[in-house]
Amino acid sequence: MPRKYQRKSNRGAPEDVLRRAMEQVRGGFSIRAAAKDFDISRMTLTRYINKHDGENEQNDDKNDVFGYRNCQLKNMIFTQEMETDLAAHIKTLAEQFHGMTRNKCRALIVEYALKNSLIVPNSWKENGMTGEHFWISFKERNHLAIRTPEATSLARASAFNRYTVGKFFDNLGTVMDLHKFECQDIYNVDETGCTTVSAPENVVAGKGVKQVGSITSAERGQLVTAVYGISAAGSVVPPMLIFPRKNVREHFTKSGPPGCIGGANSSGWVNEELFLDYLNHFIRQTRCSQEKKVLLILDNHEAHISLAAIDLAKQNGVVLLTMPPHTSHRLQPLDVCCFKPFKTAYVRAMENWMRSNPGKTITIYEIPEFVAHAQLHGLTAKNILSGFQSTGIFPYNRDLFDETEFSPAAVTDRDLPQELEKNDPIPTEQLPTPQSESGTTPTPMPQPEPSFSATRALQPGLSSTATPACEPESSSFATTAFEPELSSTESPVRQPESSSIASSAQSREPEPSSIATPVRKPEASSTAAPALTQPGPSNHYVSPADIVPLPRAGPRKATNRGRKRGDTKILTDTPVRNSIADALAARHAKKRKVNPPVKQGAKKSLFKTRARKSPTPSSSSESDTEDVPFMESSESDADEPDYEVVEGDFAVVKFVSAKSRIVHYIARVDIIDGDECEGVFLQREFNRNQTMPTFMINNKDEGAFPKTDIVKKLPDPIQLGGTAHRPGKLTFPCDFTRWDFHSSLY
């Protein structure tokens, strides 16, 4: 049997056609003439009119439906209203970023039917989920589809709400009204990463092949950060490329976009000093001044809000406006419409280079060439203008986002602590609960029709539009009976909770683990709830929200711990600038208080020198070691070396073992890179002469260590034996009796 039945003939007439033909007959036409006009059978129209007139004599309800019905509708398990309610709940969960998987939806449908005492196939009960045919038809009827979701952090989902977005547009409107910015005066700056290895695009291969490869330059790539700025007029500010190097060279950006500059950082990321360099570059390119100011929109990265950058921008007429944290995916033009086509063009440029240069690897020096190609094809004027328009920045549109786009933030909607007065003794955990936990008007309940399959869900004789009683007091879900005494003309809406509940909420503390979802209260006259899992007629309705409630976060515990949350600010405003300066000064003062500077006392000499004996003619070569000054080691290992260590020197290095024991090694310092050193460690040979131990250089035993771990710089070693191809042993004119030397580091 096919999944969806296709009619083979045109037998039967639609109900609306029969109704119009009946109205034409009542208007004066004969049955034969009306049937001929609508191309239906004369006897079919006659039976329809007779049935309609006979039913109207027994029932005055003009809304009853007569005529033929599709077999598909006749044999449906759910009514149209119940199915619509179920599909709407699934869509709401997806809008709040808590969507259900395919199998969970199929299991929910089965539980929804059993809770409402509907007759379902036995295979549904055995498998705990619907069949494949029903699921596909259910998706088609309710316009559902399976989509791969984009991973969204909880911070982004909760931060993009109407309050924070409205505050950003308030600040944007303030600066635009004050300075009268035009499109060419509004800029957005952000960073993006460009690596030497990127994910390849899809390729065409033979059918049935399970694994297809694509050549990349390496397993892991190196990062080069590109700082880009765009204007609302569609122009691009030449970028700044930050390379993972200590120093930047002129040839780094030779093949990059025209006018670009370079920067260097060991990690390849932007920092406060590099952003200050870019800000100077931005000021030169835009030619802004105090007389012709520009607006620069940024995110809340710590490099963007440094005090030096704010002062530089304020002196040169740059108004800095920051976006709320975790909202750049919706409010930043570069993230919304520009960086995606930029990255696509960047990957294509890399693939073209790999095909043109087979066998070669991509280095960071080829990245500027790829960036230039990506800027030309990705950062087009069309994409830039679309980015500013789709974020509501220019043209200014604060009503761009509707309530559906704020749905994910409804999960964490809570009362603001500022609603309480300062002298109010009620803590923030005892705020009055809102009338509707979701912050919106409760949705009406579905109206099951008392015909066909609806008779399985509703008890005969009850009104299909009766209003159930709702009470969000209970912590467990219960069923709600349709009240027969209500008239059939009442709207099917849920009853809001009484005002006494809201007033009494101040005197009780809500449970932290409670889920703020309305629940239904059974009738007071009912003695026991019927077993809804058994098929059969029932007068109770259980909505999908009762089975799978909408997610709702519990009350947040009031605390002053943790980092202060960021916010949208006009950084160049004097009060904001002064508050940042005060916070920075307080942070430095706290660090000085926690870690006070160590007073430098008199340095102790690690080795005590002894007078050198004057050589005599009778002295032999064996007495050379006795004429070298010996020095005793002090009890302290933390003293600084007497001399500055340079590359090629030998030094005593300390290490802390796994058992917090300090051991020492002798290392030859080969490379000094700032505060880090690299070198080869010496392997000690065990002999009975503890005052003059011998060491051998182990080239395989090399590693890095901080410069602060160097305890003492050693004098030049004395070589004992050895040849040109095989180095001999080394000894040092020092007393090592108090040192705990190990033979090897590894």
Buried (B, 14 or more C-beta within 10 A) or exposed (E): EEEEEEEEEEEBBEBEBBBBBBEBBEEEBEBEBBBEEBEBEBEBBBBBBEEBEEEEEEEEEEEEEBBBEEEEEEEBBBBBBBBBBBBBBBBBBBBBBBBBEEEBBBBBBBBBBBBBBBEBBEEBEEEEBBEEEBBEBBBEBBEBEEEEEEEEEEEBBBBBBBEBBEBBBEBBEEBBEEBEBBBEBBBBBBBBBBBBBBEBEEEEEEEEEEEEEEEBBEEEBBBBBBBBBBBBBBBBBBBBBBBBBEEBEEEBBEBBBEEBBBBBBEEBBBBBEBBBBBBEBBBBBBEBEEEEBBBBBBBBBEBBBBBEBBBBBBEBBBBBBBBBBBBBBBBBBBBBBBBEBBBBBBBBBBBEBBEEEEEEEBEBBBBBBBBBBBBEBBBBEEBBBBBBBBBBBBEBEEEBBEEEBBBBBBBBBBBEEEEBEEEEEEEBEBBBBBBBBBEEEBBEBBBBBBBEBBBBBBBEEBBBBBBBBBBBEEEEBBBBBBBEEBEEEEEBBBBBBEEEBBEEBEEEEBEEEEBBBBBBBBBEEEEEEBEBEEBEEBBBBBBBBBBBBBBBBBBEEEEEEEEEEBBBBBBBBEEBBEEBEEEEEEEEEEEEEEEEEEEEEEEEEBBEEEEEEEEEEEEEEEEEEEEBBBBBBBEEBEEBBEEEBEEEBBBBBBBEEEEEEEBBBBBBBEEBEEEEBBBBBBBBEEEEEEEBBBBBBBEEBBBEBEBEBBBBBBBEBBEEEEEEEEEBBBBBBBBBEEBEBEBEBE
